[in-house]
Amino acid sequence: MRFMIIVKATAISEAGVMPDDDSVMSAMGTYHEELAKAGVLLDANGLRPSSKGWRIRYEGGQRKVIDGPFAETKELIAGYTLIQARSREEAMEWARRFPAPFGENADSEIEVRELYEPEDLEPDGILGRTRKPQAASQ
């Protein structure tokens, strides 16, 4: 079972400010090393501010490109960690150990979402036919 731990953006992360407290980056590095040693880490990264991105809106049969930045910070993500766990409970234990993304004294939030697996999709449907299974590290 794969889970994405999503770091919610803040006004500071949207400003492109990197943590000036080395302990934040050190704690995150240590956490990801522990995930890797346990064989559950699939990927992890921070995202640049939305001012460097864009959205594509589908409306009325048309596509429209909308350049960032985006005003609603609460709808944005600043980074993610993708893990593979044997159960929801194991993923929850790892998520509980996730370091405070912007430091212990800064307000922040993470969200955890389970990914669909290939077996969740119809094997004869278009997604089932085009999706290549990923090799997961165990």
C-alpha positions in Angstrom: 0.0 0.0 0.0 1.4 3.4 -1.0 0.7 6.6 0.9 1.6 10.2 0.2 2.4 12.4 3.1 1.6 15.9 1.9 3.1 18.9 3.5 0.6 21.8 3.3 2.1 25.1 2.1 2.3 28.2 4.3 2.8 31.9 3.5 6.5 31.4 4.2 6.9 28.4 1.9 5.0 30.2 -0.8 7.5 33.1 -0.4 10.2 30.6 -1.3 11.9 31.0 2.0 13.9 28.0 3.0 14.1 27.1 6.7 17.0 29.1 8.3 17.0 26.7 11.2 19.3 23.8 10.3 17.5 21.6 12.8 14.4 21.5 10.5 16.4 20.2 7.5 18.4 17.9 9.8 15.3 16.4 11.3 13.7 15.9 7.9 16.9 14.3 6.6 17.1 11.9 9.6 13.4 11.0 9.1 13.9 10.2 5.4 17.0 8.2 6.3 15.0 6.1 8.7 12.3 5.6 6.1 15.0 4.4 3.6 16.6 2.1 6.1 13.2 0.5 6.8 12.6 0.1 3.1 9.5 2.1 2.9 10.7 5.3 1.3 9.7 5.6 -2.4 10.3 9.3 -3.0 10.4 12.7 -1.2 10.8 16.2 -2.3 9.9 19.8 -1.6 8.1 21.9 -4.2 9.0 25.3 -5.4 6.4 28.1 -4.7 3.3 28.2 -6.8 4.6 31.4 -8.4 6.9 29.0 -10.4 4.0 26.8 -11.5 0.8 26.9 -13.4 -2.6 25.2 -13.5 -4.7 24.0 -16.4 -8.4 24.5 -15.9 -10.8 22.5 -17.9 -14.1 24.3 -18.3 -16.8 24.2 -20.9 -14.7 21.9 -23.1 -11.8 24.4 -23.1 -8.4 24.3 -21.5 -7.0 27.4 -20.0 -3.5 27.9 -18.6 -3.4 29.9 -15.3 0.0 31.0 -14.2 0.9 31.1 -10.5 1.1 32.3 -7.8 -2.2 31.1 -6.4 -3.9 33.0 -3.6 -5.3 30.2 -1.5 -2.3 28.9 0.4 -4.4 26.4 2.2 -5.0 24.6 -1.1 -1.3 24.3 -1.9 1.3 21.8 -1.0 5.0 22.5 -0.2 6.3 19.0 -0.5 5.6 15.3 -0.2 7.0 12.0 1.0 5.8 8.9 -0.8 6.0 5.6 1.2 5.0 2.0 0.9 3.7 0.4 4.0 2.1 -3.0 4.8 -0.9 -1.4 6.3 -2.8 1.8 7.0 -1.6 1.5 10.7 2.0 1.3 9.7 1.7 4.3 7.4 0.0 6.2 10.3 2.9 5.3 12.6 5.4 6.7 10.1 3.2 9.9 9.6 3.1 10.4 13.4 6.9 10.6 13.4 7.0 13.2 10.5 9.0 16.2 11.8 7.2 19.6 12.0 7.8 20.8 8.4 8.6 24.4 9.3 10.0 23.9 12.8 8.4 23.1 16.1 7.2 26.7 16.7 5.6 27.3 13.3 2.1 26.3 12.5 2.0 23.6 9.9 -0.1 20.6 8.7 0.5 17.4 6.9 -2.1 15.2 5.2 -1.8 11.5 4.3 -3.5 10.0 1.4 -3.5 6.4 0.1 -2.7 6.0 -3.6 -4.7 3.7 -5.9 -2.9 0.6 -6.8 -2.9 -1.1 -10.2 -5.2 -3.8 -8.9 -7.7 -1.2 -7.9 -8.2 -0.3 -11.6 -10.1 -2.3 -14.1 -7.5 -4.4 -15.9 -9.3 -4.1 -19.2 -9.9 -0.3 -18.8 -7.7 2.3 -20.5 -5.9 3.1 -17.2 -5.2 -0.6 -16.5 -3.8 -1.1 -19.9 -1.5 1.9 -20.0 -0.2 1.9 -16.4 3.2 0.2 -16.0 3.7 -1.4 -12.6 6.4 0.3 -10.5 9.0 -1.8 -8.8 8.7 -1.0 -5.1 11.5 -1.3 -2.7 10.7 -3.6 0.2 
